[in-house]
Structures are given as C-alpha cells and as structure tokens.
Amino acid sequence: MATAAALLTLLLFVAVIRPAIDRGGLGEFLGIAALFIAILLGERWLRSR
C-alpha cells in the first residue's frame, strides 16, 4: 500500500505539479493550492453546523 501511495505521489508531482510551476510559476501554484484549501475548510465548516 505504501508503494502505491509513493507511486501515485510521484505521478501527481510529475504530471500536475511540475508543469503547473513551469507554466505559471510557484506563486500561481501556491495561490491555487491556498484556494483549494480554503474551499475544503469552508466545506468542513458548513458540514459541522
């Protein structure tokens, strides 16, 4: 199971994260990641009400 997780993490980095940083820069990638985290936290807050 740990091997599969490591392989999927590597695939995510190679196929998604590295091209996003190359195309838009690290700042754009961090902005998108922060927006995604904010959405997840907002959804969690709405479900806890």
C-alpha positions, -999 to +999 in steps of 0.1 A: +000+000+000+028+024+008+044+016-025+012+025-043+010+058-024+045+067-032+040+059-069+008+080-071+025+109-053+054+108-078+029+106-107+010+136-092+042+156-090+054+147-125+021+151-143+004+180-124+026+200-100+058+204-121+040+215-153+019+240-133+050+255-117+068+256-151+039+273-168+026+297-142+053+300-116+054+289-080+033+319-069+004+309-091+006+273-079+006+283-043-024+306-049-043+278-064-033+255-035-044+281-010-078+285-028-083+247-028-075+245+010-099+274+017-127+256-002-121+224+017-121+242+051-153+261+041-170+229+032-159+213+065-172+243+084-206+241+066-209+204+074-201+210+111-231+234+115 
